[in-house]
Amino acid sequence: MKEQLENIELRARQELEKIQDSAELEILRVRYLGKKGELTAILKQMATLSAEQRPVIGQLANRIRADIEEAISARMAQLKAALSEKRLKEERIDVTLPGKKREIGKLHPLNSVLNEIKEIFLGMGFDVVDGPEVEYDYYNFEALNLPPDHPARDTQDTFYVSDKILLRTQTSSVQIHVMENQKPPIRIISPGRVYRSDAVDATHSPIFHQIEGLVVDKGITMADLVGTLDLLMKRLYGDDCKIRLRPHHFPFTEPSAEVDVLCFNCGGKGCSMCKNEGYVELLGAGMVHPKVLANCGIDPDVYSGFAFGMGLERIVMRKYGINDMRLLYENDLRFLNQF
């Protein structure tokens, strides 16, 4: 039994020198010192020894157990030191190297131009208001003089939640909420997302942003509308910017007009961008229809007003010479870093 114990100690020390990680070390400890280990198996045979042999073998077994435990602890310390040294080498930082540049975020061109437009209108005494994107049919259509059978609804009857609730197709619905709850004078703009079932291409998207404007007061005329839009465009595009109004039809305004801006590409001479017309269509506007005022409890014989609606994407595209709306939504840093 003495030879068995000495053999266990010898083999344990030899194997310890080959151990390379803590997992292997634990396996070795269990094999020799565990409840079912080799040293424990020898000690279970102590009952077969004579009274004279037991203390001698017992003392030897305890020494060998202590030596093996000490050797295992020493080897564990060596492994930890080696691992620590390896990590220090791998994770070493050269403090003389320049630091990594952190990219600083900035406003998306849509938000940047929207903020610019808000500042322009705030300077003219307008308030910025918001409204629900999930809207009742009444506010989105009927109160704006678009009854259920009106043909102008065909291109806007799009994302419905129920028969009477839909995703708003225009921020004009905010006009109705404001006029129902506020007495004139009213001067507001209402920017926000709108939804229409348009196929995605260079100039269309099922989700886009619109800015609606409304002024209601005594004595408001078409001249006030033209002056407001002319000032807006000059502030956005420069003092040499010119606008023109063309007669048009919108159910919620009368008279109505399409508003064009002088072509940035050719300066009015005519090119492919403006289809040789010299001007590019930018927004729709007009005097608020008397029926719309009456629907909101405002006497059209006392008050008048003007309204306009413009797509934010179209304003941004004209401002920066962008020819594809999809670039504004793709989050491509190669594009966005230009602004």
ABEGO torsion letter per residue (X at the ends): XAAAAAAAAAAAAAAAAABABAAAAAAAAAAAABAABAAAAAAAAAAABBAAAAAAAAAAAAAAAAAAAAAAAAAAAAAAAAAAAAAAAAABBBAABBBBBBBBBBBBAAAAAAAAAAAAAAAAGBBBBBBBABBBAAAAAAAAGBBAABAAAAAABBBBABAABBBBABAAAAAAAAAAABBOBBBBBBBEBBBBBBBBBAABBABBBBBBBBBBBBGBBAAAAAAAAAAAAAAAAEAABBBBBBBBBBAABOBBBBBBBBBAAAGGAEBAAAGGAGBBBABBBEBBBAAAAAAAGBBAAABBBBBBBBBAAAAAAAAAGBABAAAAAAGBAAAAAAX
